[in-house]
Amino acid sequence: MIRPALPADARAIAEVHVQSWQCAYRDLLPHAFLDALSVEKRQAMWAESLAKGAPSLLVAEVDDRIVGFSAFGICRDSGAASCNHELWAIYLAPSHWSTGAGRQLWLTSRAAMAARGAARISLWVLAGNERAIRFYSAAGFQPETASTRTFAMGGAQVQEIRYVLQDAGGPAPASAARAAAGRESQPLDFAGKPVTRRLISSGSTFEQEIGYSRAVVDGEWVFVSGTTGFDYATMTIRDGVVEQAEQCLLNIGAALAEAGASFADVVRVTYVLPRADDFPACWPVLRKYFGESRPAAMMISAGLADPRMKIEIEVTARKRT
């Protein structure tokens, strides 16, 4: 759920802020600086922002726990027109990266800025922050390579690059279009643009090496490739089959969200496990994601490409109109 932040949320926002920096910037900023980040100082900062009402703050909640937030408002760059807005930040707890929560925060933030008359949205990204650059590029932002700034942070010199979304209003996101029109006449992509067929990537190195997409959107259909329990941000995989099943579904959920769909839209699912005896242990996790939609399903016992892989899951979804 995405909702406006409340004064009581300052502590949880600060915790997400620190956790995200410590993980996302581990290779960009000195470790001693990151390890010394203070939740209390950021709590005070965000409490002051909430009291002032600027910047605007939204939070993402999962199971009544804040897992992410966004901050946005009038552009702070010198000489910027009043119709130029700025996305100050989007941060997710590392445990909720690649789950679609960041996308929902962005779309809701964008809609709020558009409603306030934003004609252009800008943001600043640390050079080398590849995960953030992929995210914002997928959202339609373009780099202004001539617009950079360099400054000291934590004893290191860092550079930021400005990214800009020129058509800030743009077509409404799919959810807003359905709400306004009662149906979705044409699928919309991550940036809210009409499409008929497009490819979705998770950033996994396997996709480039083998030549496939995490998912393909073709009209109202979403085809998600066989997905294993790798955390694509770190390219690591946990040992347990239950933990792998959960990560499979987090990866699938992120692909579905980027396609404008959800687990409620899944119509077919296929499970592949090297050991059929492992399947019952996964049922509670599978039920958590598919218990309501109850898609057609098949379980196959067969070997997988990597001996560390204990389960692979493939789904097909049809976006409901």
Secondary structure, DSSP 8 states (H G I E B T S, - for coil): -EEE--GGGHHHHHHHHHHHHHHHTTTTS-HHHHHT--HHHHHHHHHHHHHHT-SEEEEEEETTEEEEEEEEEE--STT--TTEEEEEEEEE-GGGTTSSHHHHHHHHHHHHHHHTT-SEEEEEEETT-HHHHHHHHHTT-EEEEEEEEEEEETTEEEEEEEEEES-SS-S--HHHHHHHHSS-SS-B-TTS-B-SEEEE----HHIIIII--SEEEETTEEEEEEE-SEETTTTEE-S-HHHHHHHHHHHHHHHHHHTT--GGGEEEEEEEES-GGGHHHHHHHHHHHHTTT--EEEEEE---SSTT---EEEEEEE---
